[in-house]
Amino acid sequence: MSRSILALLLIPLAATALPAQAAQDKAKPKKLYCWNDPKSGRTCSDALPPDQVNSARDEFSAKSGMRVGEVDQAMSADERAEAAAAAAQARADKAAEDTRRRTEQAMLLSYPNEEQLKRVFDERTSIVDNSVDTARYNVASLRDGLVSKLQQAGSAELASKPVNAKLADEIRQRHLELMRQQALLQSFEQQRRELSSEVQDTLQRYRELKSGSTPTG
């Protein structure tokens, strides 16, 4: 089929489409757009300028004058990133809450009574207490040894004798080990405090869940 014949066949179709499109455009309700322009202030028009497409605006019916819609200002790249981060945080919070609920349900199923739950915590508490006691012993032992070495060094200096390199190195090494053990002791003691708080909170929550899951009457 030649292009001229094809063009003749398409003319009636185009003629039919144009009135249909015109009728469709005519059927759309006319709107008024109002926005805050930085230069001219509050501005309204029946046509939205291209430079205001991303601006916040109110939309009104041109026929009734009634407000029919509102469009927020388009977000900047930073605002979109912030919104995405907030949405991700919300999803993470929901996932954490779901995990907490599953954990609580598993706790109810795993420990039919409070005594069995306490035994689990007693085992953990015993392990942490042993770590605390060991660290305290090491700190005390190292401190006593360091004091003894310092006394030796002090006696040598009082006698106007130089502190030999071996003794000075022992003092330095014992001091470093003492600081390391003190840091370990502080860490273990912090774990013990946190565990004590966790035990109280968990037992309290367990009692609440048990109370809520026990039929009344």
Buried (B, 14 or more C-beta within 10 A) or exposed (E): EEEEEEEEEEEEEEEEEEEEEEEEEEEEEEBBBEBBEEEEEEBEEEEBEEEBEEBEBBBBBEEEEEEBEEBEEEEEEEEEEEEEEEEEEEEEEEEEEEEEEEEBEEBBEEBEEEEEBBEBBEEEBEEBEEBBEBBBEBBEEBBEBBEEBBEBBEEBEEEEEEBEEEBEEBBEEBBEBBEEBBEBBEEBBEBBEEBEEEBEEBBEEBEEBBEEEEEEE
